[in-house]
Amino acid sequence: MAANISKNARREGAQTLTSRWGGSIKMKSVFKNGKIRHIAVCEATGNTARKPKDLM
């Protein structure tokens, strides 16, 4: 599992993760309220979560 890899490393594409719906999970950075937030997005369904583990 990707427990020792930071959210930034996942965002750069160091690893491909698969969601429970069969799509790949991509990490994206969103600038909101003056802060950068990292979110995980399932490419098949468009579901979002704070961590990729929530989509698995």
N, CA, C and O atoms as a GROMACS GRO file, in nm:
protein
  224
    1MET      N    1   0.085  -0.119   0.000
    1MET     CA    2   0.000   0.000   0.000
    1MET      C    3   0.088   0.123   0.000
    1MET      O    4   0.209   0.112   0.022
    2ALA      N    5   0.032   0.237  -0.023
    2ALA     CA    6   0.106   0.361  -0.036
    2ALA      C    7   0.109   0.440   0.094
    2ALA      O    8   0.090   0.562   0.093
    3ALA      N    9   0.133   0.373   0.204
    3ALA     CA   10   0.126   0.439   0.334
    3ALA      C   11   0.244   0.534   0.357
    3ALA      O   12   0.229   0.633   0.428
    4ASN      N   13   0.359   0.505   0.299
    4ASN     CA   14   0.477   0.586   0.324
    4ASN      C   15   0.501   0.692   0.218
    4ASN      O   16   0.607   0.754   0.218
    5ILE      N   17   0.408   0.714   0.129
    5ILE     CA   18   0.425   0.811   0.021
    5ILE      C   19   0.338   0.932   0.052
    5ILE      O   20   0.220   0.918   0.083
    6SER      N   21   0.397   1.050   0.044
    6SER     CA   22   0.324   1.172   0.077
    6SER      C   23   0.221   1.205  -0.031
    6SER      O   24   0.225   1.150  -0.141
    7LYS      N   25   0.130   1.296   0.003
    7LYS     CA   26   0.028   1.339  -0.094
    7LYS      C   27   0.094   1.409  -0.212
    7LYS      O   28   0.047   1.396  -0.325
    8ASN      N   29   0.201   1.481  -0.188
    8ASN     CA   30   0.271   1.549  -0.297
    8ASN      C   31   0.333   1.449  -0.394
    8ASN      O   32   0.330   1.470  -0.515
    9ALA      N   33   0.389   1.342  -0.341
    9ALA     CA   34   0.450   1.240  -0.427
    9ALA      C   35   0.343   1.170  -0.511
    9ALA      O   36   0.367   1.136  -0.626
   10ARG      N   37   0.226   1.147  -0.454
   10ARG     CA   38   0.117   1.085  -0.530
   10ARG      C   39   0.069   1.178  -0.640
   10ARG      O   40   0.032   1.133  -0.748
   11ARG      N   41   0.069   1.307  -0.612
   11ARG     CA   42   0.023   1.405  -0.710
   11ARG      C   43   0.114   1.407  -0.832
   11ARG      O   44   0.068   1.432  -0.944
   12GLU      N   45   0.242   1.383  -0.813
   12GLU     CA   46   0.337   1.388  -0.923
   12GLU      C   47   0.328   1.266  -1.013
   12GLU      O   48   0.390   1.265  -1.120
   13GLY      N   49   0.255   1.165  -0.976
   13GLY     CA   50   0.238   1.048  -1.064
   13GLY      C   51   0.338   0.938  -1.037
   13GLY      O   52   0.365   0.857  -1.126
   14ALA      N   53   0.394   0.934  -0.917
   14ALA     CA   54   0.491   0.830  -0.884
   14ALA      C   55   0.424   0.693  -0.874
   14ALA      O   56   0.492   0.590  -0.882
   15GLN      N   57   0.293   0.690  -0.856
   15GLN     CA   58   0.224   0.564  -0.837
   15GLN      C   59   0.084   0.575  -0.897
   15GLN      O   60   0.022   0.681  -0.891
   16THR      N   61   0.034   0.466  -0.955
   16THR     CA   62  -0.102   0.466  -1.007
   16THR      C   63  -0.190   0.390  -0.910
   16THR      O   64  -0.160   0.275  -0.875
   17LEU      N   65  -0.297   0.451  -0.867
   17LEU     CA   66  -0.391   0.391  -0.774
   17LEU      C   67  -0.524   0.369  -0.844
   17LEU      O   68  -0.559   0.446  -0.934
   18THR      N   69  -0.597   0.265  -0.806
   18THR     CA   70  -0.724   0.232  -0.868
   18THR      C   71  -0.836   0.246  -0.766
   18THR      O   72  -0.823   0.199  -0.653
   19SER      N   73  -0.944   0.311  -0.805
   19SER     CA   74  -1.057   0.329  -0.715
   19SER      C   75  -1.147   0.205  -0.715
   19SER      O   76  -1.129   0.115  -0.797
   20ARG      N   77  -1.243   0.203  -0.624
   20ARG     CA   78  -1.334   0.088  -0.617
   20ARG      C   79  -1.428   0.083  -0.736
   20ARG      O   80  -1.492  -0.019  -0.759
   21TRP      N   81  -1.439   0.193  -0.812
   21TRP     CA   82  -1.525   0.196  -0.932
   21TRP      C   83  -1.448   0.163  -1.058
   21TRP      O   84  -1.506   0.164  -1.167
   22GLY      N   85  -1.319   0.133  -1.046
   22GLY     CA   86  -1.241   0.089  -1.160
   22GLY      C   87  -1.162   0.199  -1.229
   22GLY      O   88  -1.082   0.169  -1.317
   23GLY      N   89  -1.181   0.322  -1.192
   23GLY     CA   90  -1.105   0.431  -1.254
   23GLY      C   91  -0.976   0.458  -1.178
   23GLY      O   92  -0.960   0.414  -1.064
   24SER      N   93  -0.885   0.528  -1.242
   24SER     CA   94  -0.761   0.561  -1.174
   24SER      C   95  -0.782   0.684  -1.086
   24SER      O   96  -0.866   0.770  -1.115
   25ILE      N   97  -0.705   0.692  -0.979
   25ILE     CA   98  -0.715   0.804  -0.885
   25ILE      C   99  -0.602   0.901  -0.913
   25ILE      O  100  -0.485   0.861  -0.917
   26LYS      N  101  -0.635   1.026  -0.933
   26LYS     CA  102  -0.537   1.131  -0.956
   26LYS      C  103  -0.543   1.230  -0.841
   26LYS      O  104  -0.651   1.264  -0.794
   27MET      N  105  -0.428   1.276  -0.797
   27MET     CA  106  -0.420   1.379  -0.696
   27MET      C  107  -0.415   1.514  -0.765
   27MET      O  108  -0.339   1.533  -0.860
   28LYS      N  109  -0.495   1.609  -0.718
   28LYS     CA  110  -0.496   1.743  -0.774
   28LYS      C  111  -0.480   1.844  -0.662
   28LYS      O  112  -0.524   1.820  -0.550
   29SER      N  113  -0.418   1.956  -0.694
   29SER     CA  114  -0.404   2.065  -0.598
   29SER      C  115  -0.503   2.174  -0.632
   29SER      O  116  -0.515   2.214  -0.748
   30VAL      N  117  -0.574   2.222  -0.531
   30VAL     CA  118  -0.675   2.325  -0.550
   30VAL      C  119  -0.641   2.442  -0.458
   30VAL      O  120  -0.620   2.422  -0.339
   31PHE      N  121  -0.637   2.563  -0.513
   31PHE     CA  122  -0.612   2.682  -0.434
   31PHE      C  123  -0.747   2.738  -0.392
   31PHE      O  124  -0.824   2.783  -0.477
   32LYS      N  125  -0.777   2.734  -0.261
   32LYS     CA  126  -0.907   2.775  -0.211
   32LYS      C  127  -0.889   2.845  -0.077
   32LYS      O  128  -0.819   2.795   0.011
   33ASN      N  129  -0.952   2.959  -0.062
   33ASN     CA  130  -0.946   3.038   0.062
   33ASN      C  131  -0.803   3.070   0.103
   33ASN      O  132  -0.770   3.070   0.222
   34GLY      N  133  -0.718   3.098   0.005
   34GLY     CA  134  -0.580   3.135   0.034
   34GLY      C  135  -0.490   3.020   0.070
   34GLY      O  136  -0.377   3.042   0.114
   35LYS      N  137  -0.534   2.896   0.053
   35LYS     CA  138  -0.454   2.779   0.087
   35LYS      C  139  -0.457   2.679  -0.028
   35LYS      O  140  -0.554   2.672  -0.104
   36ILE      N  141  -0.351   2.603  -0.038
   36ILE     CA  142  -0.347   2.494  -0.137
   36ILE      C  143  -0.395   2.367  -0.068
   36ILE      O  144  -0.343   2.331   0.038
   37ARG      N  145  -0.491   2.301  -0.126
   37ARG     CA  146  -0.545   2.175  -0.074
   37ARG      C  147  -0.522   2.068  -0.179
   37ARG      O  148  -0.536   2.093  -0.298
   38HIS      N  149  -0.487   1.950  -0.133
   38HIS     CA  150  -0.469   1.835  -0.222
   38HIS      C  151  -0.593   1.748  -0.211
   38HIS      O  152  -0.635   1.713  -0.101
   39ILE      N  153  -0.652   1.713  -0.325
   39ILE     CA  154  -0.768   1.626  -0.326
   39ILE      C  155  -0.744   1.510  -0.421
   39ILE      O  156  -0.670   1.522  -0.519
   40ALA      N  157  -0.806   1.399  -0.391
   40ALA     CA  158  -0.801   1.281  -0.476
   40ALA      C  159  -0.928   1.277  -0.560
   40ALA      O  160  -1.038   1.298  -0.508
   41VAL      N  161  -0.913   1.251  -0.691
   41VAL     CA  162  -1.026   1.250  -0.782
   41VAL      C  163  -1.026   1.119  -0.859
   41VAL      O  164  -0.924   1.080  -0.916
   42CYS      N  165  -1.141   1.050  -0.860
   42CYS     CA  166  -1.157   0.930  -0.942
   42CYS      C  167  -1.190   0.975  -1.084
   42CYS      O  168  -1.286   1.049  -1.105
   43GLU      N  169  -1.111   0.931  -1.180
   43GLU     CA  170  -1.134   0.974  -1.318
   43GLU      C  171  -1.256   0.910  -1.381
   43GLU      O  172  -1.313   0.967  -1.474
   44ALA      N  173  -1.298   0.793  -1.333
   44ALA     CA  174  -1.413   0.726  -1.392
   44ALA      C  175  -1.544   0.792  -1.351
   44ALA      O  176  -1.633   0.812  -1.434
   45THR      N  177  -1.557   0.827  -1.223
   45THR     CA  178  -1.685   0.879  -1.174
   45THR      C  179  -1.681   1.027  -1.137
   45THR      O  180  -1.786   1.092  -1.129
   46GLY      N  181  -1.562   1.081  -1.114
   46GLY     CA  182  -1.552   1.221  -1.072
   46GLY      C  183  -1.567   1.241  -0.922
   46GLY      O  184  -1.574   1.354  -0.876
   47ASN      N  185  -1.574   1.131  -0.846
   47ASN     CA  186  -1.583   1.142  -0.700
   47ASN      C  187  -1.454   1.201  -0.645
   47ASN      O  188  -1.345   1.174  -0.696
   48THR      N  189  -1.467   1.284  -0.539
   48THR     CA  190  -1.349   1.343  -0.478
   48THR      C  191  -1.343   1.307  -0.330
   48THR      O  192  -1.445   1.280  -0.267
   49ALA      N  193  -1.222   1.307  -0.278
   49ALA     CA  194  -1.199   1.280  -0.135
   49ALA      C  195  -1.069   1.348  -0.096
   49ALA      O  196  -0.989   1.387  -0.182
   50ARG      N  197  -1.047   1.360   0.033
   50ARG     CA  198  -0.926   1.423   0.081
   50ARG      C  199  -0.806   1.332   0.064
   50ARG      O  200  -0.695   1.378   0.034
   51LYS      N  201  -0.827   1.201   0.082
   51LYS     CA  202  -0.719   1.103   0.071
   51LYS      C  203  -0.756   0.998  -0.034
   51LYS      O  204  -0.874   0.965  -0.049
   52PRO      N  205  -0.658   0.945  -0.107
   52PRO     CA  206  -0.688   0.840  -0.204
   52PRO      C  207  -0.746   0.715  -0.140
   52PRO      O  208  -0.824   0.644  -0.203
   53LYS      N  209  -0.709   0.689  -0.017
   53LYS     CA  210  -0.758   0.569   0.053
   53LYS      C  211  -0.909   0.571   0.068
   53LYS      O  212  -0.973   0.466   0.073
   54ASP      N  213  -0.968   0.692   0.075
   54ASP     CA  214  -1.114   0.703   0.088
   54ASP      C  215  -1.187   0.660  -0.038
   54ASP      O  216  -1.306   0.630  -0.032
   55LEU      N  217  -1.118   0.657  -0.151
   55LEU     CA  218  -1.180   0.617  -0.278
   55LEU      C  219  -1.154   0.470  -0.311
   55LEU      O  220  -1.210   0.418  -0.408
   56MET      N  221  -1.072   0.404  -0.234
   56MET     CA  222  -1.039   0.263  -0.263
   56MET      C  223  -1.140   0.169  -0.202
   56MET      O  224  -1.128   0.047  -0.216
   0.00000   0.00000   0.00000
